[in-house]
Amino acid sequence: MSKYDPKHAAFLDSKERKYRLSPEKVISLAELEKKDFVLDLGAGTGFLTFPLSQIVEKGKV
């Protein structure tokens, strides 16, 4: 099992990563609804977690 290393935080939140792996595109593929529940395993810095929380307003992340 790998562990989150704070040394990599800069890359995990970088513009390059957002360009290559757009959170919006990834999340849109899941076709989530406001009432859904989402479990973000290995969330790290919250790259997908925070955008997910905006979509599932009535559900849980």
Contact map, one row per residue, 1 for C-alpha under 8 A:
1110000000000000000000000000000000000000000000000000000000000
1111000000000000000000000000000000000000000000000000000000000
1111100000000000000000000000000000000000000000000000000000000
0111110000000000000000000000000000000000010100000000000000000
0011111110000000000000000000000000000000000000000000000000000
0001111110000000000000000000000000000000000000000000000000000
0000111111000000000000000000000000000000000000000000000000000
0000111111110000000000000000000000000000000000000000000000000
0000111111111000000000000000000000000000000110000000000000000
0000001111111100000000000000000000000000000000000000000000000
0000000111111100100000000000000000000000000000000000000000000
0000000111111100100000000000000000000000000110100000000000000
0000000011111110110000000000000000000000000010100000000000000
0000000001111111110000000000000000000000000000000000000000000
0000000000001111111000000000000000000000000000000000000000000
0000000000000111111100000000000000000000000000000000000000000
0000000000111111111111000000000000000000000000000000000000000
0000000000001111111111100000000000000000000000000000000000000
0000000000000011111111000000000000000000000000000000000000000
0000000000000001111111000000000000000000000000000000000000000
0000000000000000111111101100000000000000000000000000000000000
0000000000000000111111111100000000000000000000000000000000000
0000000000000000010011111110000000000000000000110010000000000
0000000000000000000001111111000000000000000000000010000000000
0000000000000000000011111111100000000000000000000000000000000
0000000000000000000011111111110000000000000000000000000000000
0000000000000000000000111111111100000000000000010001000000000
0000000000000000000000011111111100000000000000000000000000000
0000000000000000000000001111111000000000000000000000000000000
0000000000000000000000000111111100000000000000000000000000000
0000000000000000000000000011111110000000000000000000000000000
0000000000000000000000000011011111010000000000000000001100000
0000000000000000000000000000001111110000000000000000001100000
0000000000000000000000000000000111110000000000000000001111100
0000000000000000000000000000000011111000000000000000000111110
0000000000000000000000000000000111111100000000000000000101110
0000000000000000000000000000000000111110000000000000000100111
0000000000000000000000000000000000011111000000000001000000111
0000000000000000000000000000000000001111100000000000000000001
0000000000000000000000000000000000000111111000011000000000001
0000000000000000000000000000000000000011111000000000000000000
0001000000000000000000000000000000000001111100000000000000000
0000000000000000000000000000000000000001111111111000000000000
0001000010010000000000000000000000000000011111100000000000000
0000000010011000000000000000000000000000001111100000000000000
0000000000000000000000000000000000000000001111111100000000000
0000000000011000000000100000000000000000001111111110000000000
0000000000000000000000100010000000000001001001111111000000000
0000000000000000000000000000000000000001001001111111100000001
0000000000000000000000000000000000000000000001111111110000000
0000000000000000000000110000000000000000000000111111111000000
0000000000000000000000000010000000000100000000011111111100001
0000000000000000000000000000000000000000000000001111111110011
0000000000000000000000000000000000000000000000000111111110000
0000000000000000000000000000000111000000000000000011111110000
0000000000000000000000000000000111111000000000000001111111111
0000000000000000000000000000000001100000000000000000111111110
0000000000000000000000000000000001110000000000000000000111110
0000000000000000000000000000000001111100000000000000000111111
0000000000000000000000000000000000111100000000000000100111111
0000000000000000000000000000000000001111000000001001100100111
